[in-house]
Amino acid sequence: MTWKFAGKLILTDKNTTSFFQIPAESFQQQLLAWFDVHGRKDLPWQQHINPYRVWLSEVMLQQTQVSSVIAYFNRFVGRFPTVQSLAEADIDEVLQHWSGLGYYARARNLHKTAQIIVDNGGEFPHSIAELTALPGIGRSTAGAILSIACGQSQPILDGNVKRVLARFCAIQGWPGDAKISSQLWQISEHYTPILRTAAYTQAMMDLGATLCTRSKPQCGACPVAYGCQAKQLDLVKQLPTAKPRKDTPVKQIYFLLLQDGEQRLLLEKRPSSGIWGGLWSLPEFDEINQLQDWCIERYCGITDFKPLAVQRHSFSHYHLDYTPVLVSSQNPINYVMEADRRVWYKAEQIHSLGLPAPIKRLLAQHLTEAHNDENG
């Protein structure tokens, strides 16, 4: 069978011999034949396919492994089965169901986009331009929605596909660079077929996730290894080129574990933008003396300040070293809440709130230690 393809002539510079040593038809045939036999077809977002489920899965899979996403996806669609139900939900509940996945701007953008779609009739747009105009939907996510759910011939370029194409065409240079990214988009468009686009898109993602992996790629089982230029040039381990290394900065802060006479802890809602935007967290301070002064000014009956062991949480662009400080107050009622930004919660109620993963771990650890002390 001959597959039609949306190929485009690409002019290469003097440092590039040729992107395309293998015809697109051959690449597509080999890849699709492999996918028909070995491709993953039982992932939860591959069932009852529609634009909403594809969109949700693509956003969840950004920076996150499939194995980690499955449980979150099932729980999320169990509570928000349609774009309408997501749009109507309170953002706190959305963040609660996202808690632990990280990169919380993704959840906020999901909620915003769902509301926009519902306000405009409840149907997903059917063009790249309209989809990418929505919050949190980039070109690759839009391409996945349109190819998988709508059958359009649209290229994608997620992390797995970047790796496959960088190796197959021996593209050297960090894929995050604008020039390299442009080359990879042209290659992706060239190899994307007109027919069976949903299967092809999933096959490319599967190939990168299961065989053409970051470490220990299984080239012997790869259906397109015969044309892989990185394999021919012994560059598989070097490609794709890693991001230029920079020293990762470290930020140091103090988290207040303020406990009242009923063993409740004070939590506050973070601003809607920025790190952990819109989630509930512990009051945060740059200096321990700021934390002490803040408590003394607002509370009566402060008994003691107990700094706990320093812990680290790493973001993509910096390390956060935080010191929890346990403070007890016997008379917190003098403090007037500021527009519901702060609430008292028992530690065992943490699962009812949207909390950043390190805060949830810290509160669980505190609850365990308090329980052990009571029974010790």
C-alpha positions in Angstrom: 0.0 0.0 0.0 1.3 3.5 -0.9 0.7 6.2 1.7 0.2 9.8 0.6 2.2 12.4 2.5 2.3 16.1 3.1 6.0 16.6 2.2 7.7 19.9 1.7 11.0 20.7 0.2 13.3 22.0 2.8 16.4 24.0 2.0 19.4 22.9 4.2 22.4 24.9 5.1 26.0 23.9 4.3 26.3 22.1 7.6 23.4 19.8 6.8 23.8 17.1 4.1 20.1 16.1 3.9 17.3 15.7 6.3 15.5 13.1 4.2 17.5 10.1 3.2 14.5 7.9 3.5 11.2 8.5 1.5 8.3 9.6 3.7 6.2 6.8 2.4 8.7 4.1 3.5 9.0 5.7 7.0 5.2 5.9 7.4 4.7 2.3 6.2 7.3 0.8 8.6 6.2 2.8 11.5 2.5 2.1 11.1 3.1 -1.6 10.5 5.1 -1.7 13.8 2.3 0.3 15.6 -0.4 -2.1 14.4 1.4 -5.0 16.2 3.3 -3.4 19.1 1.7 0.0 19.7 -0.1 0.9 23.0 -3.8 0.9 22.5 -5.2 0.4 26.0 -4.2 3.7 27.7 -7.3 5.4 29.3 -7.2 8.4 27.0 -7.2 6.1 23.9 -10.7 4.9 24.9 -13.8 7.0 24.0 -11.6 9.4 22.1 -12.8 13.0 21.8 -11.0 16.4 21.7 -11.5 16.9 25.4 -9.9 13.7 26.5 -7.0 14.1 24.0 -6.4 17.7 25.2 -6.5 16.6 28.9 -4.0 13.8 28.3 -1.6 15.9 26.3 -1.5 18.6 28.9 -1.0 16.0 31.7 1.7 14.2 29.8 3.8 17.4 29.5 6.9 16.8 31.7 5.2 13.7 33.2 5.6 10.0 32.6 2.7 8.0 31.3 2.8 5.7 34.3 2.3 8.7 36.6 -0.5 10.2 34.5 -2.8 7.2 34.3 -4.2 7.5 37.8 -4.5 11.3 37.7 -6.3 11.1 34.3 -8.8 8.5 35.5 -9.5 10.5 38.7 -9.8 13.8 36.8 -12.2 12.6 34.1 -14.1 10.7 36.8 -14.9 14.1 38.4 -14.8 16.2 35.2 -16.0 14.0 32.4 -16.7 16.8 30.0 -15.4 20.2 29.1 -18.7 21.6 30.5 -18.2 20.0 33.9 -14.6 21.3 34.1 -15.7 24.8 33.1 -18.4 24.8 35.8 -16.1 23.6 38.6 -14.5 25.7 41.2 -10.8 26.3 40.6 -9.9 25.0 44.1 -11.4 21.7 43.2 -9.6 21.5 39.9 -6.3 22.2 41.7 -7.1 19.6 44.3 -7.5 17.0 41.6 -4.2 18.2 40.0 -2.3 18.2 43.3 0.9 16.2 42.9 1.3 16.6 39.1 3.2 19.8 39.4 3.4 22.7 36.9 0.1 24.0 38.3 -0.3 26.6 35.5 -1.4 23.7 33.4 -4.4 23.2 35.6 -5.3 26.9 35.7 -5.0 27.1 32.0 -7.2 24.0 31.6 -9.9 25.6 33.6 -9.7 28.9 31.8 -9.7 27.2 28.4 -12.7 25.1 29.3 -14.7 28.2 30.3 -13.8 29.9 27.0 -14.8 26.8 25.0 -18.2 26.5 26.9 -18.8 30.3 26.5 -18.4 29.9 22.8 -20.8 27.0 22.4 -19.0 24.1 23.9 -17.3 22.8 20.8 -13.5 22.6 20.4 -12.1 24.7 17.5 -11.0 22.7 14.5 -8.0 24.8 13.4 -4.5 25.2 14.6 -4.8 29.0 14.8 -8.0 28.9 16.9 -6.6 26.2 19.3 -3.3 27.8 19.9 -5.1 31.1 20.7 -6.5 29.3 23.8 -4.6 29.4 27.2 -2.0 26.6 27.6 -2.4 25.0 24.1 0.7 25.1 22.1 1.3 24.0 18.5 2.1 20.4 19.4 -0.9 19.9 21.7 -3.2 21.5 19.1 -1.7 19.1 16.4 -2.4 16.1 18.7 -6.0 17.1 19.3 -6.7 17.6 15.6 -4.8 14.5 14.4 -6.0 12.1 17.0 -9.5 13.3 17.7 -10.4 14.9 14.4 -8.4 13.0 11.8 -6.6 16.0 10.4 -3.1 15.7 9.0 -1.2 17.8 11.6 2.3 17.3 12.8 3.3 17.2 16.5 6.5 17.8 18.3 6.4 16.7 21.9 9.5 15.5 23.7 9.3 11.9 22.4 8.9 13.0 18.8 11.7 15.5 19.1 14.0 12.7 20.2 13.0 10.3 17.4 13.3 12.9 14.7 16.6 14.4 16.0 18.1 10.9 15.9 16.5 9.8 12.7 17.8 12.9 10.8 20.9 13.4 12.9 19.9 17.0 13.9 22.6 18.3 16.1 21.9 21.2 18.5 19.6 21.7 21.5 15.9 21.2 20.4 14.9 24.2 22.5 16.9 26.5 20.2 14.6 28.4 17.8 16.5 27.3 14.7 16.7 23.6 15.7 13.1 23.6 16.7 12.1 25.0 13.3 14.1 22.3 11.5 12.4 19.6 13.6 8.9 21.1 12.9 9.7 20.9 9.1 10.8 17.3 9.5 7.7 16.4 11.5 5.5 18.0 8.8 7.3 16.2 6.0 6.8 12.7 7.6 3.2 13.2 8.7 0.8 11.3 6.4 -2.5 12.4 5.0 -4.1 9.1 6.0 -4.2 7.3 9.3 -3.0 10.4 11.1 -4.3 9.4 14.5 -2.4 6.0 14.4 0.7 7.7 13.0 0.7 10.4 15.8 0.3 7.8 18.5 2.9 5.6 16.8 5.5 8.4 16.9 4.8 9.0 20.6 5.0 5.3 21.4 8.2 4.9 19.5 9.9 7.6 21.6 8.4 6.4 24.8 9.1 2.6 24.4 12.1 2.1 22.0 13.8 5.4 21.1 14.2 6.3 24.8 16.5 8.9 26.3 18.8 6.2 27.7 19.3 2.6 26.6 17.4 2.9 23.3 16.4 -0.4 21.7 17.7 0.2 18.2 17.5 -3.5 17.4 13.7 -3.4 17.7 13.1 0.0 16.1 11.0 -0.3 12.8 12.9 2.7 11.2 16.4 1.9 12.4 17.4 1.1 8.8 17.2 4.8 7.9 18.3 6.3 11.2 21.3 8.7 10.5 22.3 8.8 14.2 22.6 5.1 14.2 24.7 5.1 11.0 26.9 7.9 12.4 27.1 6.4 15.9 25.5 9.4 17.4 22.5 7.8 19.1 23.9 8.5 22.6 24.8 12.1 21.7 21.4 13.0 20.2 19.3 14.9 20.9 21.8 17.5 22.0 21.4 18.3 25.7 20.5 21.8 26.9 23.5 23.9 27.7 24.3 23.5 31.3 23.9 26.3 33.8 24.5 26.4 37.5 21.1 25.8 39.1 20.3 28.5 41.7 19.2 27.7 45.2 16.5 29.6 47.0 16.2 29.3 50.8 12.9 30.0 52.6 11.1 29.1 55.9 7.7 27.5 56.1 5.6 28.2 59.2 3.9 25.2 60.8 1.7 27.2 63.1 -0.4 24.9 65.4 -3.2 26.0 67.6 -4.5 24.4 70.8 -6.8 22.1 68.8 -3.8 20.8 66.8 -4.9 22.6 63.7 -2.5 24.1 61.3 -2.7 27.5 59.5 -2.8 27.3 55.7 -2.9 30.2 53.3 -3.9 30.4 49.7 -1.1 31.5 47.3 -1.6 34.1 44.6 -3.2 32.9 41.4 -0.1 33.3 39.4 3.5 32.2 40.0 4.8 29.0 41.6 2.0 26.9 43.1 -0.5 29.5 42.0 -3.9 29.2 43.5 -2.9 26.3 45.8 -3.1 26.2 49.6 0.3 26.2 51.3 2.1 27.2 54.5 3.0 30.8 55.2 6.4 31.5 53.7 9.2 33.7 54.9 12.7 34.7 53.7 14.2 34.9 57.2 13.4 33.1 60.4 13.2 36.4 62.4 10.5 37.6 59.9 8.6 34.4 60.8 9.0 35.0 64.5 7.9 38.6 64.4 4.9 37.8 62.2 3.7 35.2 64.8 4.2 37.4 67.8 2.4 40.4 66.2 -0.7 38.3 65.4 -1.0 35.6 68.1 -1.1 35.3 71.9 0.3 32.4 73.8 3.2 31.5 71.5 5.0 28.7 73.3 8.1 27.8 71.3 9.7 28.0 67.9 11.2 24.7 66.7 13.1 24.7 63.4 12.9 21.3 61.7 15.3 19.6 59.3 16.0 21.4 56.0 14.4 19.8 53.0 14.8 20.4 49.2 12.3 20.5 46.4 13.7 21.0 42.8 11.9 22.9 40.1 13.0 23.0 36.5 15.0 26.2 37.0 16.0 26.3 40.6 16.3 24.3 43.9 14.1 25.3 46.8 15.7 24.6 50.2 13.0 25.1 52.9 13.1 24.9 56.7 9.8 24.1 58.4 9.4 25.9 61.7 7.0 24.4 64.1 5.3 27.1 66.3 2.5 26.5 68.9 -0.1 29.1 69.8 -2.7 28.6 72.5 -4.8 31.6 71.6 -5.0 32.2 67.8 -8.6 33.6 67.9 -7.3 37.2 68.0 -6.2 37.0 64.4 -8.8 38.2 61.9 -8.7 36.3 58.6 -7.9 38.3 55.5 -10.6 37.7 52.9 -10.6 33.9 53.5 -6.9 33.7 52.4 -6.0 31.8 55.6 -7.8 28.9 57.2 -7.1 26.5 60.1 -7.1 22.9 59.1 -6.5 19.6 60.9 -3.5 17.8 59.4 -5.7 14.8 58.5 -7.9 17.0 56.3 -5.0 17.7 53.8 -6.5 15.5 51.1 -9.5 17.8 50.8 -7.4 20.7 49.6 -5.2 21.4 46.5 -1.7 21.4 48.0 1.8 21.4 46.4 3.4 17.9 46.6 6.2 19.0 49.1 3.6 20.7 51.4 1.4 17.6 51.3 4.4 15.4 52.2 5.5 17.8 55.0 2.0 17.8 56.6 1.7 14.0 56.3 5.1 13.8 58.0 4.0 16.2 60.7 0.8 14.2 61.3 2.8 10.9 61.6 5.3 12.4 64.0 2.5 14.0 66.1 0.7 10.6 66.2 3.9 8.8 67.3 4.5 11.4 70.0 1.0 10.9 71.4 1.5 7.1 71.5 5.1 7.1 72.4 
